Amino acid sequence: MNTPQKKILLAEDEGLLRSMLHMVFSDEDYQTDIVADGNEAWELLEENDYDLLATDMVMPNMNGIELILKCQASHPTTKTILLSGGGTELTGEHRDQHIKYNDQELDIDMLLIKPCDLDELLSVIKMLLRA
């Protein structure tokens, strides 16, 4: 019996990176939806169940932290990966699961600092989606 494809939602505003990750995730047999901003991601999260949300930190209309918080409130079983280039408002180290954004502390499944290694990203996804 075949196991169903795992569903990933990727929110990334950088077009080339978004397209490349979509191809890589598809090659790994993940069903992947891609969006360019937080509002588009939220619309899809309201309509679908995803196994994993991978989101950029800085995006138009809604940042990755806001998106993760909304996702966690509505879809607590969805795993979350925050991809960040860093910044003064975000406190956390590569692969942290507890981060601080401004004065707000939150738990996520993984923080990956950009540029991150593609093999590491796939390894983290496989680890988080293990059945």
N, CA and C atoms as an extended XYZ file, in Angstrom:
393
Properties=species:S:1:pos:R:3:atomname:S:1:resname:S:1:resid:I:1 pbc="F F F"
N         0.839       -1.183        0.000 N   MET     1
C         0.000        0.000        0.000 CA  MET     1
C         0.886        1.249        0.000 C   MET     1
N         0.615        2.147       -0.886 N   ASN     2
C         1.403        3.379       -0.976 CA  ASN     2
C         0.958        4.369        0.092 C   ASN     2
N         1.935        5.068        0.675 N   THR     3
C         1.593        6.116        1.618 CA  THR     3
C         1.277        7.380        0.825 C   THR     3
N         0.318        8.160        1.300 N   PRO     4
C        -0.036        9.377        0.556 CA  PRO     4
C         1.113       10.378        0.558 C   PRO     4
N         1.165       11.184       -0.491 N   GLN     5
C         2.183       12.232       -0.576 CA  GLN     5
C         2.008       13.216        0.570 C   GLN     5
N         3.110       13.643        1.123 N   LYS     6
C         3.070       14.691        2.135 CA  LYS     6
C         2.886       16.025        1.426 C   LYS     6
N         2.102       16.912        2.061 N   LYS     7
C         1.787       18.199        1.455 CA  LYS     7
C         2.567       19.313        2.139 C   LYS     7
N         3.273       20.096        1.308 N   ILE     8
C         4.075       21.216        1.786 CA  ILE     8
C         3.535       22.512        1.185 C   ILE     8
N         3.454       23.533        2.020 N   LEU     9
C         3.171       24.888        1.546 CA  LEU     9
C         4.449       25.691        1.717 C   LEU     9
N         4.931       26.248        0.619 N   LEU    10
C         6.139       27.067        0.621 CA  LEU    10
C         5.751       28.516        0.352 C   LEU    10
N         6.075       29.399        1.294 N   ALA    11
C         5.838       30.835        1.137 CA  ALA    11
C         7.199       31.523        1.042 C   ALA    11
N         7.505       32.010       -0.136 N   GLU    12
C         8.816       32.626       -0.409 CA  GLU    12
C         8.621       33.700       -1.468 C   GLU    12
N         9.033       34.937       -1.174 N   ASP    13
C         8.799       36.019       -2.120 CA  ASP    13
C         9.857       36.115       -3.205 C   ASP    13
N        10.986       35.457       -3.045 N   GLU    14
C        12.029       35.486       -4.068 CA  GLU    14
C        11.718       34.431       -5.133 C   GLU    14
N        11.370       34.906       -6.322 N   GLY    15
C        10.857       34.038       -7.378 CA  GLY    15
C        11.762       32.899       -7.794 C   GLY    15
N        13.045       33.156       -7.976 N   LEU    16
C        13.961       32.113       -8.414 CA  LEU    16
C        14.092       31.019       -7.353 C   LEU    16
N        14.247       31.415       -6.103 N   LEU    17
C        14.355       30.450       -5.010 CA  LEU    17
C        13.058       29.653       -4.871 C   LEU    17
N        11.933       30.332       -4.973 N   ARG    18
C        10.622       29.666       -4.882 CA  ARG    18
C        10.493       28.600       -5.967 C   ARG    18
N        10.844       28.924       -7.196 N   SER    19
C        10.748       27.972       -8.307 CA  SER    19
C        11.701       26.803       -8.132 C   SER    19
N        12.919       27.100       -7.689 N   MET    20
C        13.907       26.040       -7.492 CA  MET    20
C        13.462       25.076       -6.400 C   MET    20
N        12.994       25.604       -5.271 N   LEU    21
C        12.538       24.744       -4.185 CA  LEU    21
C        11.312       23.931       -4.586 C   LEU    21
N        10.441       24.522       -5.370 N   HIS    22
C         9.262       23.785       -5.854 CA  HIS    22
C         9.703       22.569       -6.664 C   HIS    22
N        10.670       22.753       -7.555 N   MET    23
C        11.172       21.628       -8.362 CA  MET    23
C        11.820       20.565       -7.476 C   MET    23
N        12.632       21.000       -6.528 N   VAL    24
C        13.325       20.052       -5.654 CA  VAL    24
C        12.322       19.264       -4.804 C   VAL    24
N        11.345       19.954       -4.229 N   PHE    25
C        10.351       19.271       -3.398 CA  PHE    25
C         9.531       18.300       -4.233 C   PHE    25
N         9.171       18.689       -5.441 N   SER    26
C         8.420       17.801       -6.331 CA  SER    26
C         9.248       16.568       -6.691 C   SER    26
N        10.537       16.771       -6.960 N   ASP    27
C        11.434       15.648       -7.251 CA  ASP    27
C        11.534       14.680       -6.074 C   ASP    27
N        11.354       15.200       -4.862 N   GLU    28
C        11.389       14.367       -3.658 CA  GLU    28
C        10.013       13.758       -3.361 C   GLU    28
N         9.069       13.942       -4.269 N   ASP    29
C         7.726       13.375       -4.184 CA  ASP    29
C         6.843       14.019       -3.114 C   ASP    29
N         7.076       15.310       -2.865 N   TYR    30
C         6.186       16.067       -1.993 CA  TYR    30
C         5.195       16.819       -2.868 C   TYR    30
N         3.941       16.842       -2.459 N   GLN    31
C         2.952       17.686       -3.133 CA  GLN    31
C         3.157       19.089       -2.581 C   GLN    31
N         3.536       20.019       -3.438 N   THR    32
C         3.950       21.340       -2.979 CA  THR    32
C         3.146       22.447       -3.636 C   THR    32
N         2.593       23.322       -2.797 N   ASP    33
C         1.982       24.561       -3.267 CA  ASP    33
C         2.945       25.687       -2.934 C   ASP    33
N         3.084       26.646       -3.850 N   ILE    34
C         4.002       27.757       -3.622 CA  ILE    34
C         3.246       29.079       -3.739 C   ILE    34
N         3.628       30.020       -2.895 N   VAL    35
C         3.035       31.357       -2.913 CA  VAL    35
C         4.135       32.384       -2.680 C   VAL    35
N         3.831       33.626       -3.039 N   ALA    36
C         4.831       34.694       -2.966 CA  ALA    36
C         4.667       35.613       -1.765 C   ALA    36
N         3.576       35.484       -1.012 N   ASP    37
C         3.429       36.343        0.163 CA  ASP    37
C         2.581       35.677        1.237 C   ASP    37
N         2.605       36.276        2.412 N   GLY    38
C         1.923       35.707        3.570 CA  GLY    38
C         0.420       35.616        3.438 C   GLY    38
N        -0.206       36.609        2.817 N   ASN    39
C        -1.656       36.555        2.650 CA  ASN    39
C        -2.076       35.400        1.747 C   ASN    39
N        -1.341       35.189        0.660 N   GLU    40
C        -1.647       34.060       -0.225 CA  GLU    40
C        -1.478       32.743        0.529 C   GLU    40
N        -0.440       32.654        1.334 N   ALA    41
C        -0.205       31.438        2.116 CA  ALA    41
C        -1.360       31.203        3.084 C   ALA    41
N        -1.810       32.257        3.753 N   TRP    42
C        -2.893       32.112        4.716 CA  TRP    42
C        -4.179       31.642        4.019 C   TRP    42
N        -4.451       32.187        2.846 N   GLU    43
C        -5.645       31.755        2.095 CA  GLU    43
C        -5.588       30.254        1.821 C   GLU    43
N        -4.429       29.751        1.404 N   LEU    44
C        -4.306       28.312        1.145 CA  LEU    44
C        -4.392       27.499        2.434 C   LEU    44
N        -3.837       27.998        3.513 N   LEU    45
C        -3.928       27.299        4.794 CA  LEU    45
C        -5.371       27.197        5.279 C   LEU    45
N        -6.174       28.192        4.982 N   GLU    46
C        -7.582       28.149        5.375 CA  GLU    46
C        -8.365       27.107        4.577 C   GLU    46
N        -7.910       26.829        3.345 N   GLU    47
C        -8.637       25.937        2.447 CA  GLU    47
C        -8.116       24.506        2.443 C   GLU    47
N        -6.876       24.283        2.891 N   ASN    48
C        -6.229       22.977        2.751 CA  ASN    48
C        -5.545       22.565        4.045 C   ASN    48
N        -5.280       21.268        4.142 N   ASP    49
C        -4.466       20.743        5.234 CA  ASP    49
C        -3.078       20.465        4.690 C   ASP    49
N        -2.074       20.983        5.365 N   TYR    50
C        -0.688       20.764        4.973 CA  TYR    50
C         0.040       20.044        6.091 C   TYR    50
N         0.998       19.238        5.704 N   ASP    51
C         1.838       18.570        6.692 CA  ASP    51
C         2.938       19.501        7.184 C   ASP    51
N         3.359       20.432        6.300 N   LEU    52
C         4.466       21.313        6.644 CA  LEU    52
C         4.312       22.665        5.961 C   LEU    52
N         4.605       23.715        6.712 N   LEU    53
C         4.685       25.079        6.190 CA  LEU    53
C         6.135       25.515        6.284 C   LEU    53
N         6.731       25.848        5.144 N   ALA    54
C         8.073       26.433        5.101 CA  ALA    54
C         7.901       27.864        4.619 C   ALA    54
N         8.281       28.807        5.455 N   THR    55
C         8.037       30.201        5.113 CA  THR    55
C         9.263       31.077        5.319 C   THR    55
N         9.421       31.998        4.395 N   ASP    56
C        10.427       33.035        4.513 CA  ASP    56
C        10.008       33.958        5.653 C   ASP    56
N        10.955       34.605        6.274 N   MET    57
C        10.662       35.547        7.343 CA  MET    57
C        10.086       36.845        6.785 C   MET    57
N        10.791       37.439        5.815 N   VAL    58
C        10.401       38.750        5.296 CA  VAL    58
C         9.666       38.557        3.972 C   VAL    58
N         8.366       38.876        3.995 N   MET    59
C         7.526       38.772        2.797 CA  MET    59
C         6.534       39.924        2.793 C   MET    59
N         5.980       40.223        1.624 N   PRO    60
C         4.942       41.249        1.564 CA  PRO    60
C         3.666       40.799        2.282 C   PRO    60
N         2.934       41.744        2.799 N   ASN    61
C         1.580       41.595        3.336 CA  ASN    61
C         1.468       40.880        4.683 C   ASN    61
N         2.304       39.918        4.963 N   MET    62
C         2.311       39.231        6.254 CA  MET    62
C         3.660       38.532        6.376 C   MET    62
N         4.374       38.790        7.461 N   ASN    63
C         5.693       38.161        7.573 CA  ASN    63
C         5.565       36.710        8.040 C   ASN    63
N         6.674       36.002        8.009 N   GLY    64
C         6.675       34.589        8.345 CA  GLY    64
C         6.263       34.295        9.777 C   GLY    64
N         6.615       35.160       10.711 N   ILE    65
C         6.221       34.962       12.114 CA  ILE    65
C         4.707       35.048       12.243 C   ILE    65
N         4.105       36.082       11.668 N   GLU    66
C         2.644       36.223       11.731 CA  GLU    66
C         1.961       35.012       11.102 C   GLU    66
N         2.494       34.556        9.980 N   LEU    67
C         1.929       33.402        9.291 CA  LEU    67
C         2.032       32.143       10.148 C   LEU    67
N         3.190       31.925       10.757 N   ILE    68
C         3.366       30.747       11.618 CA  ILE    68
C         2.419       30.809       12.807 C   ILE    68
N         2.274       31.961       13.433 N   LEU    69
C         1.372       32.082       14.582 CA  LEU    69
C        -0.071       31.756       14.193 C   LEU    69
N        -0.511       32.248       13.041 N   LYS    70
C        -1.866       31.944       12.575 CA  LYS    70
C        -1.998       30.460       12.247 C   LYS    70
N        -0.971       29.900       11.633 N   CYS    71
C        -0.982       28.486       11.292 CA  CYS    71
C        -1.053       27.630       12.554 C   CYS    71
N        -0.231       27.954       13.542 N   GLN    72
C        -0.218       27.183       14.782 CA  GLN    72
C        -1.565       27.241       15.501 C   GLN    72
N        -2.241       28.383       15.437 N   ALA    73
C        -3.537       28.522       16.098 CA  ALA    73
C        -4.621       27.701       15.395 C   ALA    73
N        -4.572       27.646       14.066 N   SER    74
C        -5.622       26.980       13.292 CA  SER    74
C        -5.281       25.539       12.915 C   SER    74
N        -4.003       25.244       12.763 N   HIS    75
C        -3.541       23.926       12.290 CA  HIS    75
C        -2.383       23.465       13.170 C   HIS    75
N        -2.653       23.097       14.420 N   PRO    76
C        -1.567       22.799       15.359 CA  PRO    76
C        -0.703       21.595       14.984 C   PRO    76
N        -1.163       20.741       14.090 N   THR    77
C        -0.348       19.586       13.709 CA  THR    77
C         0.568       19.872       12.521 C   THR    77
N         0.400       21.019       11.869 N   THR    78
C         1.253       21.387       10.742 CA  THR    78
C         2.634       21.772       11.258 C   THR    78
N         3.665       21.125       10.731 N   LYS    79
C         5.045       21.440       11.109 CA  LYS    79
C         5.429       22.768       10.475 C   LYS    79
N         6.331       23.506       11.137 N   THR    80
C         6.708       24.830       10.646 CA  THR    80
C         8.220       24.993       10.586 C   THR    80
N         8.673       25.488        9.437 N   ILE    81
C        10.075       25.855        9.244 CA  ILE    81
C        10.108       27.330        8.875 C   ILE    81
N        10.897       28.110        9.608 N   LEU    82
C        11.097       29.519        9.295 CA  LEU    82
C        12.450       29.663        8.629 C   LEU    82
N        12.450       30.241        7.425 N   LEU    83
C        13.680       30.512        6.674 CA  LEU    83
C        13.971       32.000        6.817 C   LEU    83
N        15.137       32.337        7.352 N   SER    84
C        15.417       33.738        7.625 CA  SER    84
C        16.840       34.110        7.252 C   SER    84
N        16.974       35.301        6.725 N   GLY    85
C        18.290       35.859        6.466 CA  GLY    85
C        18.842       36.559        7.690 C   GLY    85
N        18.134       36.451        8.803 N   GLY    86
C        18.549       37.111       10.041 CA  GLY    86
C        17.878       38.459       10.163 C   GLY    86
N        18.387       39.299       10.997 N   GLY    87
C        17.809       40.612       11.234 CA  GLY    87
C        17.810       40.918       12.718 C   GLY    87
N        17.699       42.167       13.036 N   THR    88
C        17.801       42.572       14.433 CA  THR    88
C        16.565       42.200       15.243 C   THR    88
N        15.400       42.072       14.606 N   GLU    89
C        14.184       41.776       15.368 CA  GLU    89
C        14.020       40.297       15.683 C   GLU    89
N        14.808       39.429       15.049 N   LEU    90
C        14.716       37.985       15.250 CA  LEU    90
C        15.932       37.488       16.026 C   LEU    90
N        15.674       36.778       17.122 N   THR    91
C        16.742       36.183       17.909 CA  THR    91
C        16.591       34.675       17.835 C   THR    91
N        17.605       34.032       17.329 N   GLY    92
C        17.607       32.582       17.231 CA  GLY    92
C        18.803       32.134       16.418 C   GLY    92
N        19.275       30.945       16.717 N   GLU    93
C        20.409       30.375       16.006 CA  GLU    93
C        19.907       29.356       14.985 C   GLU    93
N        20.754       29.050       14.036 N   HIS    94
C        20.449       28.055       13.026 CA  HIS    94
C        20.020       26.760       13.708 C   HIS    94
N        18.878       26.210       13.300 N   ARG    95
C        18.273       24.972       13.790 CA  ARG    95
C        17.606       25.114       15.155 C   ARG    95
N        17.440       26.339       15.645 N   ASP    96
C        16.708       26.538       16.899 CA  ASP    96
C        15.239       26.189       16.715 C   ASP    96
N        14.620       25.820       17.838 N   GLN    97
C        13.184       25.553       17.842 CA  GLN    97
C        12.447       26.539       18.740 C   GLN    97
N        13.189       27.308       19.483 N   HIS    98
C        12.609       28.359       20.313 CA  HIS    98
C        13.273       29.663       19.881 C   HIS    98
N        12.464       30.598       19.399 N   ILE    99
C        13.001       31.858       18.884 CA  ILE    99
C        12.287       33.023       19.551 C   ILE    99
N        12.846       34.189       19.333 N   LYS   100
C        12.255       35.411       19.859 CA  LYS   100
C        12.157       36.408       18.707 C   LYS   100
N        10.981       36.990       18.541 N   TYR   101
C        10.752       38.004       17.514 CA  TYR   101
C        10.266       39.252       18.220 C   TYR   101
N        11.049       40.312       18.125 N   ASN   102
C        10.827       41.502       18.943 CA  ASN   102
C        10.778       41.041       20.393 C   ASN   102
N         9.676       41.218       21.094 N   ASP   103
C         9.600       40.772       22.490 CA  ASP   103
C         8.775       39.503       22.653 C   ASP   103
N         8.405       38.893       21.556 N   GLN   104
C         7.538       37.717       21.597 CA  GLN   104
C         8.362       36.434       21.423 C   GLN   104
N         8.186       35.491       22.333 N   GLU   105
C         8.858       34.209       22.221 CA  GLU   105
C         7.895       33.194       21.634 C   GLU   105
N         8.418       32.317       20.767 N   LEU   106
C         7.568       31.285       20.199 CA  LEU   106
C         8.368       30.053       19.849 C   LEU   106
N         7.644       28.949       19.812 N   ASP   107
C         8.227       27.673       19.437 CA  ASP   107
C         7.826       27.345       18.017 C   ASP   107
N         8.797       26.905       17.244 N   ILE   108
C         8.573       26.445       15.880 CA  ILE   108
C         9.267       25.086       15.762 C   ILE   108
N         9.122       24.436       14.642 N   ASP   109
C         9.789       23.154       14.480 CA  ASP   109
C        11.240       23.312       14.060 C   ASP   109
N        11.559       24.390       13.315 N   MET   110
C        12.961       24.589       12.927 CA  MET   110
C        13.161       25.986       12.340 C   MET   110
N        14.239       26.625       12.755 N   LEU   111
C        14.708       27.868       12.156 CA  LEU   111
C        15.927       27.526       11.313 C   LEU   111
N        15.875       27.893       10.048 N   LEU   112
C        17.024       27.723        9.176 CA  LEU   112
C        17.448       29.097        8.682 C   LEU   112
N        18.716       29.431        8.893 N   ILE   113
C        19.248       30.723        8.484 CA  ILE   113
C        19.711       30.630        7.031 C   ILE   113
N        19.251       31.587        6.209 N   LYS   114
C        19.658       31.651        4.802 CA  LYS   114
C        21.055       32.260        4.700 C   LYS   114
N        21.814       31.891        3.726 N   PRO   115
C        21.513       30.806        2.790 CA  PRO   115
C        21.738       29.469        3.478 C   PRO   115
N        20.762       28.578        3.356 N   CYS   116
C        20.910       27.264        3.976 CA  CYS   116
C        21.196       26.234        2.895 C   CYS   116
N        21.839       25.192        3.313 N   ASP   117
C        22.214       24.115        2.419 CA  ASP   117
C        20.964       23.335        2.005 C   ASP   117
N        20.812       23.080        0.721 N   LEU   118
C        19.644       22.379        0.206 CA  LEU   118
C        19.525       20.974        0.794 C   LEU   118
N        20.642       20.271        0.903 N   ASP   119
C        20.604       18.927        1.492 CA  ASP   119
C        20.145       18.978        2.949 C   ASP   119
N        20.582       20.000        3.670 N   GLU   120
C        20.150       20.147        5.061 CA  GLU   120
C        18.659       20.433        5.132 C   GLU   120
N        18.158       21.306        4.268 N   LEU   121
C        16.730       21.604        4.231 CA  LEU   121
C        15.922       20.338        3.977 C   LEU   121
N        16.325       19.542        2.994 N   LEU   122
C        15.614       18.296        2.702 CA  LEU   122
C        15.699       17.319        3.871 C   LEU   122
N        16.835       17.268        4.513 N   SER   123
C        17.001       16.397        5.684 CA  SER   123
C        16.063       16.810        6.809 C   SER   123
N        15.964       18.103        7.063 N   VAL   124
C        15.068       18.620        8.110 CA  VAL   124
C        13.619       18.300        7.752 C   VAL   124
N        13.243       18.503        6.508 N   ILE   125
C        11.877       18.200        6.092 CA  ILE   125
C        11.569       16.723        6.285 C   ILE   125
N        12.477       15.858        5.856 N   LYS   126
C        12.260       14.418        6.025 CA  LYS   126
C        12.129       14.056        7.509 C   LYS   126
N        12.957       14.655        8.336 N   MET   127
C        12.900       14.393        9.763 CA  MET   127
C        11.543       14.824       10.340 C   MET   127
N        11.094       16.013        9.977 N   LEU   128
C         9.842       16.529       10.523 CA  LEU   128
C         8.620       15.775       10.015 C   LEU   128
N         8.701       15.248        8.804 N   LEU   129
C         7.536       14.579        8.205 CA  LEU   129
C         7.554       13.063        8.381 C   LEU   129
N         8.521       12.565        9.113 N   ARG   130
C         8.570       11.134        9.364 CA  ARG   130
C         7.266       10.668        9.977 C   ARG   130
N         6.731        9.608        9.446 N   ALA   131
C         5.438        9.117        9.948 CA  ALA   131
C         5.615        8.157       11.105 C   ALA   131
